[in-house]
Amino acid sequence: MAIAYPHFFGSDKLTAEVALMGPTPSLPPVILTQDELKKIAAYKAVEFVQSGMVLGLGTGSTAKHAVDRIGQLLIQGKLKNIIGIPTSKKTHEQAVSLGIPLSDLDSHPVVDLAIDGADEVDPYMNLVKGRGGSLLREKMIESACKKFVVIVDESKLVQHLGGSGLAMPVEIVPFCWKFSAQRLELLFKESGCVAKLRTYSENGEPFVTDNGNYIIDLYLKKDIGDLKAASDAILRLPGVVEHGMFLGMATTVIVAGELGVRVKSK
């Protein structure tokens, strides 16, 4: 619940806009599904899009709504001259089906705006991303953005990264993956870390990213502390390609909840 996370919008270094959509006394409360909340946040994020922009197109169930909306506005003529840079093969296929013109970072090394979801958001707008498996391309594109708008429902808010008890992904090369998993687990032993290779549920085979790599999911029982130090330690391990902590990258976070839409910006 949004109201359970007052600290999320309480920093004096950040500003927040709250647009309440709650029921009036004469109307019964409206119960929205998680997907409906995601769609509300996504549509709010697309309000930041202007004609002529180069856009980073995110991956995942929430970002999908934003890409759909951009496609709709292009068809309606309300947006023009948009160039999209997709963060995954799946988003590439979606954008093509919607008629969104596409390019890449080689041709457009500076991106005006990226819109994407997140798996966790802490009070300082640090993120965990990559449970969908696209963290490397997401980080490449979103690190090249002038503005990075993150869209989530309120279930993604956490006190600290890893606080949901769900996976913190690390992309690794397939070579000697067990060795890499063991080193990652040892790295965060004091936090009760358990490292697991991500596999396909259908056949138990290793999940393979768009880049031909594997993903090790870290499950943490305690706060890992200094996130910058943790990031550096992970990236120093040979065999690690990238991790799913997006630190200091988000410029705006849009949270949709039962009490409305909240917008937090740096």
Backbone as numpy.savetxt, mean C-alpha at the origin, in Angstrom:
# Nx Ny Nz CAx CAy CAz Cx Cy Cz
-12.13 0.48 14.22 -12.97 1.68 14.22 -12.10 2.92 14.22
-12.48 3.90 13.43 -11.69 5.13 13.37 -11.59 5.81 14.72
-12.67 5.75 15.48 -12.67 6.45 16.75 -11.71 5.80 17.75
-11.32 4.58 17.50 -10.40 3.89 18.40 -8.95 4.27 18.13
-8.71 5.09 17.12 -7.35 5.47 16.76 -7.20 7.00 16.73
-7.57 7.70 17.81 -7.49 9.16 17.78 -6.07 9.65 17.56
-5.05 8.86 18.00 -3.66 9.26 17.81 -3.28 9.37 16.35
-4.02 8.67 15.49 -3.63 8.63 14.08 -3.71 10.01 13.45
-4.60 10.84 13.93 -4.72 12.19 13.40 -4.37 13.23 14.45
-3.58 12.84 15.44 -3.31 13.74 16.54 -1.98 14.45 16.51
-1.12 14.20 15.49 0.21 14.80 15.47 0.14 16.28 15.16
0.89 17.09 15.92 0.90 18.52 15.66 1.73 18.87 14.42
2.46 17.90 13.86 3.25 18.14 12.66 2.46 17.79 11.39
1.27 17.28 11.56 0.47 16.86 10.43 -0.91 17.48 10.53
-1.53 17.67 9.37 -2.87 18.22 9.36 -3.84 17.16 8.94
-5.07 17.28 9.40 -6.08 16.28 9.06 -7.38 16.97 8.69
-8.05 16.44 7.70 -9.36 16.90 7.29 -10.32 15.76 7.53
-11.42 16.01 8.21 -12.38 14.95 8.49 -13.70 15.31 7.81
-14.18 14.41 6.95 -15.47 14.61 6.28 -16.42 13.54 6.80
-17.28 13.89 7.71 -18.16 12.91 8.33 -19.34 12.61 7.42
-19.67 11.34 7.35 -20.79 10.91 6.53 -21.78 10.11 7.37
-21.78 10.35 8.64 -22.59 9.55 9.54 -24.07 9.77 9.34
-24.91 8.92 9.90 -26.35 9.02 9.71 -26.93 10.21 10.46
-27.99 10.80 9.92 -28.70 11.85 10.62 -29.64 11.19 11.63
-30.10 11.95 12.64 -30.98 11.35 13.65 -32.24 10.71 13.07
-32.70 11.20 11.90 -33.96 10.71 11.33 -33.77 9.47 10.47
-32.51 9.08 10.22 -32.25 7.95 9.34 -31.54 6.83 10.11
-31.81 5.59 9.74 -31.11 4.47 10.39 -29.66 4.46 9.95
-28.78 3.91 10.78 -27.36 3.85 10.41 -27.16 2.96 9.19
-26.19 3.34 8.35 -25.86 2.57 7.16 -24.59 1.77 7.46
-24.66 0.46 7.34 -23.51 -0.40 7.59 -22.84 -0.69 6.25
-21.62 -0.24 6.10 -20.89 -0.43 4.85 -19.96 -1.63 4.95
-19.80 -2.33 3.85 -18.86 -3.44 3.80 -17.44 -2.89 3.69
-16.47 -3.76 3.94 -15.08 -3.34 3.82 -14.77 -2.91 2.39
-15.31 -3.60 1.40 -15.06 -3.22 0.02 -15.68 -1.87 -0.31
-16.85 -1.58 0.26 -17.47 -0.27 0.04 -16.62 0.84 0.66
-16.04 0.58 1.83 -15.16 1.56 2.45 -13.92 1.80 1.59
-13.38 0.73 1.03 -12.22 0.85 0.15 -12.56 1.72 -1.06
-13.74 1.52 -1.61 -14.15 2.27 -2.79 -14.31 3.75 -2.46
-14.85 4.04 -1.29 -15.00 5.45 -0.86 -13.64 6.12 -0.77
-12.68 5.44 -0.13 -11.33 6.00 -0.01 -10.68 6.17 -1.37
-10.87 5.21 -2.25 -10.27 5.27 -3.59 -10.82 6.45 -4.39
-12.12 6.65 -4.35 -12.73 7.75 -5.10 -12.27 9.09 -4.55
-12.10 9.16 -3.23 -11.58 10.40 -2.63 -10.17 10.68 -3.13
-9.36 9.64 -3.25 -7.97 9.81 -3.70 -7.91 10.31 -5.13
-8.82 9.84 -5.97 -8.81 10.24 -7.38 -9.14 11.72 -7.54
-9.71 12.34 -6.52 -9.93 13.79 -6.57 -8.62 14.56 -6.67
-7.50 13.93 -6.29 -6.19 14.56 -6.40 -5.65 14.54 -7.83
-6.25 13.73 -8.70 -5.75 13.56 -10.06 -6.19 14.72 -10.94
-5.26 15.23 -11.74 -5.55 16.30 -12.68 -5.12 15.89 -14.08
-5.76 16.48 -15.07 -5.39 16.20 -16.46 -3.92 16.52 -16.70
-3.28 15.71 -17.53 -1.88 15.94 -17.87 -0.89 15.28 -16.94
-1.37 14.58 -15.91 -0.47 13.98 -14.92 0.09 12.64 -15.39
1.30 12.34 -14.90 1.85 11.00 -14.96 1.51 10.33 -13.63
0.82 9.19 -13.69 0.27 8.58 -12.48 0.87 7.20 -12.21
1.24 6.95 -10.97 1.57 5.61 -10.53 0.29 4.89 -10.17
0.03 3.78 -10.82 -1.21 3.03 -10.62 -0.94 1.84 -9.70
-1.54 1.86 -8.52 -1.26 0.86 -7.51 -1.90 -0.49 -7.80
-1.59 -1.44 -6.92 -2.03 -2.82 -7.06 -2.80 -3.24 -5.80
-3.83 -4.05 -5.99 -4.57 -4.57 -4.84 -6.03 -4.20 -4.91
-6.80 -4.73 -3.96 -8.25 -4.57 -3.99 -8.70 -3.12 -3.83
-7.95 -2.33 -3.06 -8.32 -0.92 -2.88 -7.89 -0.09 -4.07
-6.65 -0.28 -4.51 -6.14 0.47 -5.66 -6.94 0.19 -6.92
-7.47 -1.02 -7.03 -8.27 -1.37 -8.20 -9.43 -0.41 -8.39
-10.07 -0.01 -7.28 -11.18 0.94 -7.38 -10.70 2.29 -7.92
-9.51 2.72 -7.52 -8.97 3.99 -8.00 -8.68 3.93 -9.49
-8.08 2.83 -9.94 -7.78 2.68 -11.37 -9.08 2.64 -12.18
-10.08 1.93 -11.67 -11.39 1.91 -12.34 -11.97 3.32 -12.47
-11.85 4.09 -11.42 -12.39 5.45 -11.41 -11.65 6.35 -12.41
-10.35 6.22 -12.46 -9.56 6.99 -13.43 -10.01 6.65 -14.85
-10.21 5.37 -15.12 -10.70 4.94 -16.43 -12.06 5.54 -16.76
-12.95 5.57 -15.78 -14.28 6.15 -15.98 -14.18 7.63 -16.34
-13.35 8.36 -15.61 -13.22 9.80 -15.84 -12.58 10.11 -17.19
-11.69 9.24 -17.64 -11.12 9.41 -18.98 -12.20 9.22 -20.05
-13.02 8.19 -19.90 -14.10 7.94 -20.86 -15.09 9.10 -20.88
-15.36 9.66 -19.71 -16.30 10.78 -19.61 -15.71 12.10 -20.08
-14.40 12.12 -20.33 -13.74 13.34 -20.77 -13.41 14.30 -19.64
-13.59 13.86 -18.40 -13.29 14.73 -17.25 -11.80 14.74 -16.92
-11.08 13.74 -17.39 -9.62 13.71 -17.32 -9.08 13.51 -18.73
-7.96 14.18 -19.01 -7.34 14.07 -20.34 -5.82 13.99 -20.20
-5.20 13.39 -21.21 -3.74 13.34 -21.29 -3.08 12.72 -20.06
-3.72 11.68 -19.54 -3.16 10.94 -18.41 -2.21 9.86 -18.93
-1.10 9.69 -18.23 -0.19 8.58 -18.51 -0.04 7.77 -17.23
-0.33 6.50 -17.29 -0.24 5.64 -16.12 1.00 4.77 -16.15
1.58 4.55 -14.97 2.69 3.62 -14.82 2.24 2.56 -13.82
1.93 1.36 -14.29 1.38 0.33 -13.40 2.45 -0.30 -12.53
2.04 -0.71 -11.32 2.97 -1.30 -10.36 2.98 -2.82 -10.41
2.24 -3.42 -11.33 2.21 -4.88 -11.45 1.66 -5.25 -12.81
1.85 -6.51 -13.19 1.28 -7.01 -14.43 -0.24 -6.99 -14.36
-0.78 -7.29 -13.18 -2.24 -7.31 -13.02 -2.83 -5.92 -13.24
-2.19 -4.90 -12.67 -2.67 -3.53 -12.86 -2.48 -3.09 -14.30
-1.39 -3.55 -14.93 -1.17 -3.25 -16.35 -2.35 -3.76 -17.18
-2.76 -4.99 -16.92 -3.88 -5.58 -17.66 -5.18 -4.81 -17.41
-5.40 -4.43 -16.15 -6.61 -3.66 -15.82 -6.61 -2.32 -16.54
-5.49 -1.62 -16.52 -5.40 -0.30 -17.15 -5.60 -0.38 -18.66
-5.02 -1.41 -19.28 -5.21 -1.60 -20.72 -6.68 -1.82 -21.04
-7.36 -2.61 -20.22 -8.78 -2.89 -20.46 -9.64 -1.64 -20.33
-9.15 -0.66 -19.58 -9.89 0.59 -19.37 -9.47 1.69 -20.35
-8.48 1.40 -21.17 -8.03 2.40 -22.14 -7.13 3.47 -21.56
-6.50 3.19 -20.43 -5.59 4.18 -19.82 -4.24 4.08 -20.53
-3.73 5.17 -21.11 -2.41 5.14 -21.76 -1.32 4.83 -20.74
-0.36 3.96 -21.10 0.64 3.51 -20.15 2.06 3.80 -20.63
2.96 3.90 -19.66 4.37 4.07 -19.96 5.16 3.44 -18.82
6.43 3.86 -18.63 7.25 3.30 -17.57 8.22 4.36 -17.03
9.00 3.98 -16.03 9.93 4.92 -15.40 11.09 5.29 -16.30
11.42 4.45 -17.26 12.49 4.80 -18.19 12.11 6.04 -19.00
10.85 6.11 -19.40 10.36 7.25 -20.19 9.91 8.41 -19.32
9.45 8.11 -18.10 8.94 9.15 -17.19 9.52 8.91 -15.79
10.76 9.32 -15.56 11.42 9.06 -14.28 10.86 9.84 -13.10
10.06 10.87 -13.40 9.40 11.63 -12.34 7.89 11.45 -12.49
7.26 10.97 -11.43 5.83 10.69 -11.44 5.12 11.76 -10.61
4.05 12.33 -11.17 3.34 13.41 -10.47 2.63 12.91 -9.22
1.97 11.78 -9.34 1.12 11.29 -8.26 0.99 9.77 -8.36
1.05 9.10 -7.24 0.74 7.67 -7.19 -0.38 7.45 -6.19
-1.26 6.52 -6.51 -2.35 6.13 -5.62 -2.26 4.63 -5.40
-2.21 4.22 -4.14 -2.07 2.80 -3.85 -2.63 2.51 -2.47
-2.90 1.26 -2.21 -3.36 0.83 -0.90 -2.19 0.50 0.00
-2.49 0.02 1.19 -1.46 -0.41 2.15 -2.05 -1.49 3.04
-1.19 -2.34 3.55 -1.62 -3.41 4.45 -1.64 -2.97 5.90
-0.77 -2.02 6.24 -0.73 -1.42 7.57 -0.30 0.04 7.45
-0.83 0.87 8.33 -0.42 2.27 8.42 -0.23 2.61 9.89
0.96 3.08 10.26 1.19 3.45 11.66 0.88 4.93 11.88
0.93 5.44 13.11 0.56 6.83 13.38 1.44 7.86 12.66
2.60 7.44 12.15 3.53 8.36 11.49 3.49 8.20 9.97
2.46 7.53 9.48 2.25 7.32 8.05 3.31 6.42 7.42
3.98 5.61 8.23 4.81 4.54 7.69 3.89 3.37 7.32
4.28 2.59 6.33 3.40 1.58 5.77 4.05 0.20 5.74
3.20 -0.82 5.77 3.57 -2.16 5.31 2.78 -2.40 4.04
3.48 -2.80 2.98 2.86 -3.13 1.71 3.47 -4.43 1.20
2.80 -5.05 0.25 3.38 -6.21 -0.39 2.71 -7.54 -0.10
1.62 -7.54 0.64 0.94 -8.82 0.86 0.30 -9.34 -0.42
0.18 -8.45 -1.41 -0.28 -8.88 -2.73 0.87 -9.31 -3.63
2.10 -9.07 -3.18 3.27 -9.55 -3.91 3.92 -8.57 -4.85
3.49 -7.29 -4.85 4.01 -6.33 -5.83 4.91 -5.26 -5.22
5.49 -5.55 -4.06 6.17 -4.50 -3.29 7.35 -3.86 -4.02
8.12 -4.62 -4.80 9.30 -4.04 -5.44 8.92 -2.98 -6.46
8.03 -3.32 -7.38 7.62 -2.34 -8.39 6.87 -1.18 -7.75
6.08 -1.47 -6.73 5.38 -0.40 -6.01 6.39 0.58 -5.42
7.42 0.06 -4.78 8.39 0.95 -4.14 9.20 1.73 -5.17
9.55 1.11 -6.28 10.29 1.82 -7.33 9.49 3.00 -7.85
8.22 2.76 -8.15 7.38 3.81 -8.74 7.00 4.86 -7.70
6.63 4.41 -6.51 6.14 5.36 -5.50 7.28 6.18 -4.88
8.50 5.69 -4.97 9.63 6.50 -4.51 9.99 7.59 -5.52
9.47 7.47 -6.74 9.74 8.47 -7.78 8.64 9.51 -7.88
7.69 9.48 -6.93 6.51 10.35 -7.00 6.71 11.67 -6.27
6.12 12.71 -6.84 6.04 13.98 -6.12 5.04 13.87 -4.96
3.94 13.15 -5.20 2.93 12.92 -4.18 2.53 11.45 -4.20
2.39 10.86 -3.01 1.99 9.47 -2.87 0.79 9.41 -1.94
-0.38 9.12 -2.52 -1.63 9.07 -1.78 -1.96 7.62 -1.46
-2.11 7.33 -0.18 -2.38 5.97 0.29 -3.85 5.88 0.68
-4.52 4.82 0.23 -5.95 4.66 0.50 -6.17 3.35 1.25
-6.86 3.45 2.39 -7.11 2.27 3.23 -8.48 2.39 3.89
-8.98 1.25 4.36 -10.08 1.29 5.31 -9.47 1.25 6.70
-10.25 1.58 7.71 -9.70 1.80 9.05 -9.13 0.53 9.70
-9.43 -0.64 9.15 -8.88 -1.87 9.71 -7.37 -1.95 9.51
-6.81 -1.11 8.64 -5.38 -1.15 8.34 -4.55 -0.29 9.31
-5.19 0.43 10.21 -4.45 1.29 11.15 -3.88 0.45 12.29
-2.60 0.65 12.58 -1.92 -0.11 13.64 -1.11 0.84 14.52
-0.80 0.39 15.72 0.03 1.18 16.62 1.49 1.18 16.18
1.94 0.06 15.58 3.30 -0.04 15.07 3.32 -1.03 13.93
4.29 -0.89 13.01 4.36 -1.80 11.87 4.58 -3.23 12.35
3.82 -4.14 11.77 3.80 -5.52 12.23 2.76 -5.77 13.28
2.09 -4.71 13.72 1.14 -4.81 14.83 -0.12 -5.58 14.53
-0.41 -5.81 13.26 -1.61 -6.58 12.92 -1.40 -8.07 13.15
-0.14 -8.48 13.30 0.16 -9.89 13.43 0.18 -10.62 12.10
-0.06 -9.87 11.02 -0.03 -10.46 9.69 1.33 -10.22 9.04
1.48 -10.65 7.81 2.80 -10.72 7.18 3.43 -9.36 6.91
4.75 -9.29 7.18 5.58 -8.21 6.69 6.47 -8.82 5.59
6.19 -8.53 4.33 6.84 -9.26 3.24 8.27 -8.78 2.97
9.11 -9.73 2.56 10.45 -9.44 2.09 10.65 -10.21 0.79
10.98 -9.52 -0.29 11.23 -10.18 -1.57 12.69 -10.61 -1.63
12.91 -11.87 -1.99 14.26 -12.42 -2.03 14.49 -13.16 -3.34
15.75 -13.38 -3.70 16.04 -14.23 -4.86 15.77 -15.68 -4.48
15.37 -16.51 -5.43 15.04 -17.91 -5.11 16.24 -18.73 -4.63
17.45 -18.37 -5.04 18.64 -19.14 -4.69 18.80 -19.24 -3.17
18.84 -20.47 -2.65 19.04 -20.73 -1.22 18.06 -19.94 -0.35
16.78 -20.03 -0.71 15.79 -19.24 -0.01 15.67 -19.61 1.47
15.90 -20.87 1.80 15.82 -21.29 3.20 16.88 -20.57 4.04
18.06 -20.43 3.47 19.14 -19.71 4.14 18.73 -18.26 4.41
18.15 -17.62 3.40 17.70 -16.23 3.56 16.61 -16.12 4.61
15.68 -17.08 4.60 14.59 -17.06 5.59 15.12 -17.20 7.00
16.09 -18.07 7.20 16.67 -18.27 8.52 17.37 -17.01 9.01
18.08 -16.33 8.11 18.79 -15.11 8.51 17.80 -13.99 8.85
16.72 -13.91 8.13 15.70 -12.90 8.42 15.05 -13.18 9.77
14.78 -14.46 10.05 14.16 -14.82 11.32 15.08 -14.50 12.49
16.37 -14.79 12.32 17.34 -14.49 13.37 17.49 -13.00 13.60
17.35 -12.24 12.53 17.51 -10.79 12.61 16.52 -10.18 13.60
15.32 -10.74 13.66 14.28 -10.20 14.53 13.84 -11.23 15.58
14.79 -12.01 16.04 14.53 -13.05 17.02 13.91 -12.47 18.28
14.40 -11.30 18.73 13.89 -10.69 19.96 12.45 -10.23 19.83
11.98 -10.08 18.61 10.59 -9.68 18.38 9.69 -10.89 18.13
10.23 -12.09 18.38 9.45 -13.31 18.20 9.13 -13.61 16.75
10.05 -13.26 15.85 9.81 -13.38 14.42 9.74 -14.84 13.97
8.76 -15.10 13.12 8.67 -16.37 12.40 8.66 -16.04 10.91
9.59 -16.62 10.16 9.71 -16.37 8.72 9.17 -17.56 7.94
8.27 -17.28 7.00 7.66 -18.35 6.20 7.73 -18.00 4.72
8.05 -19.00 3.92 8.00 -18.83 2.47 6.55 -18.73 2.04
6.24 -17.72 1.22 4.88 -17.61 0.70 4.67 -18.64 -0.41
3.58 -19.36 -0.34 3.29 -20.40 -1.33 1.88 -20.22 -1.88
1.65 -20.83 -3.03 0.29 -20.86 -3.60 -0.54 -21.88 -2.83
-1.73 -21.49 -2.42 -2.58 -22.38 -1.63 -3.03 -23.60 -2.44
-3.10 -23.45 -3.77 -3.63 -24.53 -4.60 -2.69 -25.74 -4.64
-1.37 -25.46 -4.75 -0.44 -26.58 -4.95 0.76 -26.57 -4.03
0.87 -25.55 -3.17 1.98 -25.49 -2.23 3.30 -25.06 -2.84
3.29 -24.70 -4.13 4.50 -24.23 -4.79 4.81 -22.80 -4.35
6.10 -22.39 -4.38 6.46 -21.02 -3.98 5.75 -19.96 -4.82
5.25 -18.94 -4.16 4.69 -17.79 -4.85 5.83 -17.08 -5.58
5.61 -16.73 -6.83 6.63 -16.07 -7.64 6.15 -14.67 -8.01
6.95 -13.66 -7.72 6.59 -12.27 -8.02 6.70 -12.00 -9.52
6.24 -10.83 -9.92 6.36 -10.40 -11.32 7.82 -10.34 -11.76
8.73 -10.27 -10.79 10.15 -10.16 -11.09 10.87 -11.50 -11.02
10.11 -12.58 -10.82 10.69 -13.91 -10.78 11.31 -14.27 -9.44
10.95 -13.54 -8.38 11.52 -13.77 -7.06 10.53 -14.45 -6.13
11.02 -14.83 -4.95 10.18 -15.40 -3.89 9.89 -14.32 -2.85
8.92 -14.60 -1.98 8.62 -13.71 -0.86 8.68 -14.50 0.45
9.42 -13.96 1.40 9.42 -14.47 2.77 8.54 -13.55 3.60
7.53 -14.10 4.24 6.63 -13.32 5.09 7.11 -13.42 6.53
7.35 -12.26 7.14 7.77 -12.20 8.53 6.56 -11.94 9.42
6.39 -12.77 10.44 5.30 -12.61 11.41 5.94 -12.23 12.74
5.55 -11.07 13.26 6.21 -10.49 14.43 5.26 -10.45 15.62
5.77 -10.86 16.78 4.96 -10.83 18.00 5.15 -9.53 18.78
6.29 -8.85 18.52 6.58 -7.61 19.24 7.05 -6.55 18.27
7.02 -5.31 18.72 7.51 -4.17 17.95 8.99 -4.36 17.63
9.38 -4.09 16.39 10.79 -4.26 16.01 11.62 -3.01 16.31
10.98 -1.97 16.84 11.74 -0.80 17.27 12.08 0.16 16.14
13.33 0.56 16.04 13.80 1.53 15.07 13.59 0.99 13.65
12.64 1.58 12.93 12.30 1.06 11.61 13.41 1.29 10.59
14.08 2.43 10.69 15.18 2.70 9.75 16.30 1.69 9.95
16.62 1.40 11.21 17.66 0.41 11.50 17.24 -0.97 11.00
15.95 -1.32 11.19 15.45 -2.60 10.73 15.52 -2.69 9.21
15.15 -1.61 8.55 15.22 -1.57 7.09 16.64 -1.79 6.59
17.57 -1.07 7.18 18.98 -1.19 6.76 19.50 -2.61 6.99
19.12 -3.20 8.13 19.60 -4.55 8.45 19.07 -5.58 7.45
17.80 -5.44 7.06 17.23 -6.37 6.08 17.93 -6.25 4.74
18.13 -5.01 4.30 18.70 -4.78 2.98 20.18 -5.14 2.90
20.83 -5.24 4.04 22.24 -5.65 4.04 22.42 -7.15 3.82
21.35 -7.92 3.97 21.47 -9.37 3.82 21.57 -9.73 2.34
22.63 -10.42 1.93 22.72 -10.88 0.54 21.54 -11.80 0.21
20.97 -11.61 -0.94 19.80 -12.40 -1.33 18.50 -11.66 -1.16
18.50 -10.60 -0.35 17.29 -9.77 -0.19 17.22 -8.77 -1.34
16.05 -8.69 -1.96 15.83 -7.72 -3.04 15.21 -6.44 -2.50
14.15 -6.57 -1.71 13.47 -5.40 -1.13 12.53 -5.89 -0.04
12.14 -4.98 0.84 11.17 -5.32 1.90 9.93 -4.44 1.77
8.90 -4.82 2.53 7.61 -4.16 2.41 7.36 -3.01 3.36
8.40 -2.52 4.04 8.23 -1.32 4.86 8.45 -0.09 3.97
7.45 0.75 3.87 7.53 1.99 3.09 7.61 3.13 4.10
8.82 3.58 4.38 9.06 4.53 5.47 9.18 5.96 4.95
8.34 6.84 5.48 8.42 8.25 5.12 8.07 8.55 3.69
7.37 7.67 3.01 7.07 7.86 1.59 5.69 8.47 1.35
4.72 8.12 2.16 3.35 8.61 1.95 3.27 10.10 2.24
2.63 10.84 1.34 2.40 12.26 1.58 0.97 12.52 2.07
0.06 11.61 1.73 -1.34 11.71 2.16 -1.87 10.31 2.43
-2.63 10.16 3.51 -3.31 8.90 3.80 -4.80 9.18 3.92
-5.59 8.45 3.16 -7.04 8.57 3.20 -7.61 7.31 3.83
-8.37 7.50 4.92 -8.93 6.38 5.67 -10.45 6.47 5.63
-11.08 5.42 5.14 -12.54 5.36 5.14 -12.99 4.45 6.28
-13.93 4.96 7.08 -14.45 4.18 8.20 -15.91 4.46 8.41
-16.47 3.87 9.44 -17.89 4.01 9.71 -18.28 5.45 10.04
-17.31 6.24 10.51 -17.61 7.64 10.85 -17.35 8.59 9.69
-16.88 8.08 8.57 -16.62 8.93 7.42 -15.25 8.73 6.82
-14.82 9.74 6.07 -13.51 9.70 5.41 -12.58 10.69 6.11
-11.39 10.23 6.44 -10.40 11.08 7.06 -9.19 11.21 6.14
-8.70 12.41 6.00 -7.57 12.68 5.13 -6.44 13.27 5.97
-5.30 12.60 5.97 -4.15 13.05 6.74 -3.01 13.34 5.77
-2.45 14.55 5.84 -1.37 14.93 4.94 -0.18 15.46 5.71
1.00 15.25 5.12 2.19 15.84 5.70 2.18 17.34 5.47
